[in-house]
Amino acid sequence: MTETYYSGCYWLARQEPVESCAHRLSSFLQRLGPLEPSWNRWHQTAATFEKARQRQVSPDVATLSKLLGGKASRFMDMSRFWLWAGENEEEASKVTGHCGSAATHMASVCLLDGHSMGPVAERVLTAHVLTGVMRAMALAWEPEFGICTSHEHRERLMAGQFPEPGTFVGWVTYLADFRGPVPPLPSPVQVEHVPDRGTLITLTQEKFSVSNPTHLALAADVQARLQAAGLLTPLRPWGT
């Protein structure tokens, strides 16, 4: 079995204008660049991969404001985005999501996905890089919750039901400060506080996998401790 991995951050009911969303997306993309060479060149989607390669996007605020404010990117009160990076379709990384909505029934989100095979995956699927990805998300998007883990791990936790963001842990987990203090966690878990944002929790420096019983046991232990501390709950409207 080949596990596939994703990184995502989530927040609820934080209304923001297009320019604010563009500023956050620009900050996120520029923070990704130092983590992986292929993340220094982003493109819009198109009907074919070759056409998409011709639609490079500059990650500056003015360009992204125009992109997010376009008719195709606006839906109700949110700005949607779909960008990708990579030299070939099989190894392409994708950044997708939506920002700016005041809705309380659907979370705003930024996802980094698609880096699961080939040389890019070998470079990216490490604790160092994925902790860096989650740190970039925390700094750029100010989410309530974030996670880097495998799809297979997420599915195993909820036996086929999609778990609510904020209610489970992964290889790397982010919790905003207003959720409360993180309790002591067992070795080899590493905990890092991001000033004025929240806490990063990295389970293991090894590549996390559902095929490793030790990893699953550690994830379950950390999840139980965070649940007992009241830190794993569904998202709440921003500022409440």
N, C-alpha and C positions, 0 to 999 in steps of 0.2 A: 504493500500500500504506500502510495506517495501522498503525504500530507500536504495540504495547501494552506497558506497562511495569509492573514490580513491584519491590518492595523486600523483602528477606528477611534474617533472621539465623538462625544455626544453631549448635547445640552438642550434645555427645554424652555420655550416661551421667552426668548430674548430678541425683541424686535430691533433690527438694525437696518440702516439705509444701505443701498448698493455700494457706496463708497467705503463704508466700514467693512463690509464683507470682502471687497476687493483688497483692502489693506491687509486683512487677516490672511487671505489666500496668498497674497504676494509674500508676506512674512513667512508663511509656512513653506512655500516652494523654495525660497532663498535659503531657508534653514536646512532643507533637504540636500541641497547641492554638495556641501562638504562631506556628507555621509556616503554618497554613491555617485561616481562620475556620470552615469546615464541620467541622473536626476538633475542635471544642469541644462537640459534641453527639453522643453515641453511643447506639445502639439494639441490642436483641437482634433476632435473626431471627424471622420468623413466616411463616404460610402465604401472606400477601399483603403487598405493600409498605405498603399503608395500615394494616394491622394492626401491622406492624413499627414504623411511625412512632409508635404509641401505647406502645411498650415501651422508653422511654428508660432508659438506665443511667447512674447516677451513677458517676464513675470513682474513687470512694474505696475504700480497702482493705476496709472492712467489707462493702460491697455486692458487690464483686468476689469476696471470699472466699466469700460465700454462693452466688454464681453459679457459681464454679468448683468448689465442693464439692457442687453438686447432682447428682442421679443422672444426668441427661442429659449432664453435662459430665465425668463420671469414666469412664475406661476403663483397666482394670488399675491401674497406678501413676501415671497421668498425668492432668492437668487440661487439658481442651480448651476453646477459646473461639472464638466467632463473633460479631463485632460489625460494625456498619456505620455510616456517617455520610453525610449528604447530603440535599439538598432534593428530589431526584427519583431514580428508579431508574436512569436512564441514566448519571448522573454519580456514583453512590454510590461511596464508598471503603470497602474492607473490611479489617478486621483479623482474621486467623484464626491458629490455631496450637495448639500443645500444649506443656506444660511439666511438669517434675518427674520424668520417667522415668529409671530407672537402666539402661534397656535399652541394649545396645551395638550393636544391629542397626538401630535407627531413631533418627534425630536429633530432638531437640526443635527447635521452629521458631516464629518469629513472622513473619508475612507481612503486608505492606500492599499492597493490590492494588486494581484497578478504576478508577484515576484516569487514564484514557487519552483522554478526549474532553471537549469543552465547556469552559466557563469555569474549572472546577476544574483540569482538566488544564493549561490555559494558565498558571495560577498555580503549579501544583505541579511541572510537568516542567521544572525549572531546576536547574542545578548547586547553587545556593545552598540551595534547599529540600531537595533529595534528599540533599545532604551533611548537612543538619540532621536529616533522617529517620534516616540511618545513625548519626549521632552519638547521637541519642536511643535507638536500639536498643543501641548499645554501652554507654551509661550505665545503661540500665534492665535489660537482659537479660544483660550480660556474656557475649556469645557468643564462639565461637572464630573465626567467619567471618561476613561479611555482604556483601550485594551489592545494588546498584540498577542495573538494566539493562532492556533490552527482551526479551520472550520470543523475538522473532525473532533477536536476537543470540545468546542461549543456544542456540537450535536450530541456528544456523549453525555454532557452535563444535564441536558434537558430531554433526553430520550426522544429526539425528533421534533420537539416543540421549540420554537425560537425563543430563547431567553430574553427577558427585558434588559436593555443596557443598564448597567449599574448594579446588577444582582449577582454577578459571577466574576471570577478572577481568571487570568490567563498567564501566559509566559511573562508578559509585562503588563502591569495594571496601574492606572492613574486614578487618584481620588482627589477631588478638589478639597481645599482646606475647610470649607464650610460644612463638609460632611462630618468632621470631627477628627480627633487625633488617632493616628494609627498605633495599635498596641505592639508590644514586642513580638517579633516573628522569628521562627526557628532558622538555624543555619541550613542551607547556604543562601537563604534569601537576602538580597541586598535592598536597602531602603534609602532613597534619596529625596530630600525635600527641595522642591523648586520654589525659590523665594516668591512670595506674593501670589502663588498659584495653588500648589498642592503637593502630593507625595507620589513618587514613582516606586513601585514594588516589582523587583525582578526576581523571579523564583529561582532560576539557575543560570549559570554561565554556559552550561551545555545547551545544545539545541534541544528545546523542549519537544517532546513527542508523546503521543498517546500510546505508543508501543513500548514505552518505558514505565514499568509499574512504579518505580521510585518517583518519577516526575508526577504521576497521577496522585500518588499518596501525598506528596508535598503540596500540590495544588489544593487537594481536599482539606489538608490541615490548615493552610493559610485561609482558605475560604471560610472554614468553620470559625477561626479566630476573628476574622473581619465581620462575619455575621453576628457573632456574640457581642462585638463592640458596636453594633448598629450601623455599620458603614456600607453594607451592601443592600441598598434599597432602590426601588424605581426612581427615575429622574423626577425632580420637582421643578416647578416654574422658577425661572431665574430670579434670584433675589429674595426668595421666600425661605 
